[in-house]
Amino acid sequence: MRLALIGYGNVGRALARLLRRKRREFPFTITGIHTLRHGTAVDADGLGEAPAFGPRAASIGGFLDAAGAQIAVELTTLEPSTGEPAISHIRAAFARGMHVATANKGPLAHAYAALREEAARAGVGFRFESAVMDGAPVFNLWHSCLPGVKVLGFAGVLNSTSKVVVETMERGGSFQDGLTRAREMGITEADGAFDVEGWDSAAKTAALANVLMDARVTPQQVSTRGITRLTPERVLEMARQGKTVRLVSRGRRTSNGTSLRVRAEVLERSDLLACTPGTSNLILFDTDLMGTFGTVSIDPGVEQTAYGVFSDLVNLRGL
Ligand SMILES: NC(=O)c1ccc[n+]([C@@H]2O[C@H](COP(=O)([O-])OP(=O)(O)OC[C@H]3O[C@@H](n4cnc5c(N)ncnc54)[C@H](OP(=O)(O)O)[C@@H]3O)[C@@H](O)[C@H]2O)c1
């Protein structure tokens, strides 16, 4: 199947590497790549390892038409306050009868219900496994393995940057040292403030609630407080008491909708939510038929994000 990639940064390049590695078993071909500053590349026979970028296509529609692909892969930068321009990219693909896979949580956090309905009307698939917890099964788990199970709530430690900042302060470093370290590890969003102020977690919380609980909210409706007020002194004091801090995303159904919040929570070291170090992520779901269970991902990297997108492509191939 032919793919049109919108965005070719860390995830786009990792996906291209994975596709090359698996091309015998899964013969996907990238026929177009569209970026913001690096221009656009199109080749109906498939772009190679070093795509030749020319001038940027004048519009997303023009790019998608030129690429002639069956699946659009949306991998542009997260814009947590609006979800754009990714939402418009996805709509342009649906309007051309193309399936969409994305790792961008913005569209799920701002427009999931509308996009789901638009995909159904267009008769195309819409997949987004990597939008939360990289390639670890979260959304496809419900889709494929848990028919009839209702999500009553969730609690997740989903932001790696804030955890690296806390761990750096526990070792005697400053808040800024932690942020610098997270940047060096390549795990911050384009703007690191999105992570520590809680925007990344709010977008993930809204995305989870919209997809799994039909909440129809935006990140602005998630009650959010980040970790920016934490000081090394406070973190070290808690460490002496056997406690730590995690930026926790929580959602639960209520009698009149959903209650959603992101908070820097003080947890016992032995708390399950405090157990995952570094870039590891964990989410626990509270359900009607399956009790409480969860997904854990230990030290995921961009290769795992690329795998989540790849799993979406394989699923879309069957449609
Ligand atoms: N990195 C991760 O581990 C990870 C994990 C889960 C989810 N995600 C999500 O995956 C997405 C991509 O992440 P990334 O780390 O690959 O980001 P990135 O390295 O910053 O790359 C973003 C890409 O999008 C392009 N782009 C930005 N705005 C565009 C526009 N308006 N039109 C066309 N292209 C545009 C950029 O073009 P230029 O190259 O020209 O600047 C760049 O190629 C984000 O939404 C992120 O939240 C990432």
The ligand as an SDF file (V2000), in Angstrom:
LIG
                    3D

 48 52  0  0  0  0  0  0  0  0999 V2000
    8.8320   11.6110   19.5630 N   0  0  0  0  0  0  0  0  0  0  0  0
    8.0960   10.7010   20.1990 C   0  0  0  0  0  0  0  0  0  0  0  0
    8.6460    9.7810   20.8110 O   0  0  0  0  0  0  0  0  0  0  0  0
    6.5820   10.7430   20.1360 C   0  0  0  0  0  0  0  0  0  0  0  0
    5.8510    9.8050   20.8900 C   0  0  0  0  0  0  0  0  0  0  0  0
    4.4480    9.7770   20.7730 C   0  0  0  0  0  0  0  0  0  0  0  0
    3.8180   10.7020   19.9620 C   0  0  0  0  0  0  0  0  0  0  0  0
    4.5600   11.6300   19.2720 N   0  0  0  0  0  0  0  0  0  0  0  0
    3.8610   12.5970   18.4280 C   0  0  0  0  0  0  0  0  0  0  0  0
    4.2530   12.3710   17.0680 O   0  0  0  0  0  0  0  0  0  0  0  0
    4.2610   13.6100   16.3580 C   0  0  0  0  0  0  0  0  0  0  0  0
    5.6350   13.7940   15.6910 C   0  0  0  0  0  0  0  0  0  0  0  0
    6.6310   13.8300   16.6870 O   0  0  0  0  0  0  0  0  0  0  0  0
    8.1660   14.0180   16.3010 P   0  0  0  0  0  0  0  0  0  0  0  0
    8.9340   13.7600   17.5350 O   0  0  0  0  0  0  0  0  0  0  0  0
    8.4790   13.2650   15.0620 O   0  0  0  0  0  0  0  0  0  0  0  0
    8.1650   15.5870   15.9790 O   0  0  0  0  0  0  0  0  0  0  0  0
    9.3180   16.4280   15.2370 P   0  0  0  0  0  0  0  0  0  0  0  0
   10.6090   15.6640   15.2780 O   0  0  0  0  0  0  0  0  0  0  0  0
    9.2550   17.7970   15.7980 O   0  0  0  0  0  0  0  0  0  0  0  0
    8.8390   16.4580   13.6960 O   0  0  0  0  0  0  0  0  0  0  0  0
    7.6720   17.1110   13.3000 C   0  0  0  0  0  0  0  0  0  0  0  0
    7.6000   17.0780   11.7840 C   0  0  0  0  0  0  0  0  0  0  0  0
    6.3910   17.7220   11.3950 O   0  0  0  0  0  0  0  0  0  0  0  0
    6.6810   18.6530   10.3630 C   0  0  0  0  0  0  0  0  0  0  0  0
    5.6620   19.6970   10.3970 N   0  0  0  0  0  0  0  0  0  0  0  0
    5.3690   20.5480   11.4040 C   0  0  0  0  0  0  0  0  0  0  0  0
    4.3420   21.3400   11.0540 N   0  0  0  0  0  0  0  0  0  0  0  0
    3.9850   20.9870    9.7930 C   0  0  0  0  0  0  0  0  0  0  0  0
    3.0110   21.4430    8.8710 C   0  0  0  0  0  0  0  0  0  0  0  0
    2.1830   22.4370    9.1850 N   0  0  0  0  0  0  0  0  0  0  0  0
    2.9350   20.8220    7.6580 N   0  0  0  0  0  0  0  0  0  0  0  0
    3.7740   19.8200    7.3230 C   0  0  0  0  0  0  0  0  0  0  0  0
    4.7150   19.3430    8.1630 N   0  0  0  0  0  0  0  0  0  0  0  0
    4.8220   19.9270    9.3760 C   0  0  0  0  0  0  0  0  0  0  0  0
    8.0870   19.1380   10.6340 C   0  0  0  0  0  0  0  0  0  0  0  0
    8.6500   19.6810    9.4650 O   0  0  0  0  0  0  0  0  0  0  0  0
   10.1900   20.1820    9.4210 P   0  0  0  0  0  0  0  0  0  0  0  0
   11.0210   18.9120    9.4600 O   0  0  0  0  0  0  0  0  0  0  0  0
   10.3480   20.8640    8.1170 O   0  0  0  0  0  0  0  0  0  0  0  0
   10.3700   21.0460   10.6160 O   0  0  0  0  0  0  0  0  0  0  0  0
    8.7420   17.8190   11.0760 C   0  0  0  0  0  0  0  0  0  0  0  0
    9.1470   17.0790    9.9480 O   0  0  0  0  0  0  0  0  0  0  0  0
    3.9230   14.7040   17.3870 C   0  0  0  0  0  0  0  0  0  0  0  0
    2.5590   15.0320   17.2840 O   0  0  0  0  0  0  0  0  0  0  0  0
    4.2180   14.0470   18.7260 C   0  0  0  0  0  0  0  0  0  0  0  0
    3.4270   14.5650   19.7660 O   0  0  0  0  0  0  0  0  0  0  0  0
    5.9210   11.6530   19.3360 C   0  0  0  0  0  0  0  0  0  0  0  0
  1  2  1  0
  2  3  2  0
  2  4  1  0
  4  5  1  0
  4 48  2  0
  5  6  2  0
  6  7  1  0
  7  8  2  0
  8  9  1  0
  8 48  1  0
  9 10  1  0
  9 46  1  0
 10 11  1  0
 11 12  1  0
 11 44  1  0
 12 13  1  0
 13 14  1  0
 14 15  2  0
 14 16  1  0
 14 17  1  0
 17 18  1  0
 18 19  2  0
 18 20  1  0
 18 21  1  0
 21 22  1  0
 22 23  1  0
 23 24  1  0
 23 42  1  0
 24 25  1  0
 25 26  1  0
 25 36  1  0
 26 27  1  0
 26 35  1  0
 27 28  2  0
 28 29  1  0
 29 30  1  0
 29 35  2  0
 30 31  1  0
 30 32  2  0
 32 33  1  0
 33 34  2  0
 34 35  1  0
 36 37  1  0
 36 42  1  0
 37 38  1  0
 38 39  2  0
 38 40  1  0
 38 41  1  0
 42 43  1  0
 44 45  1  0
 44 46  1  0
 46 47  1  0
M  CHG  2   8   1  16  -1
M  END
$$$$
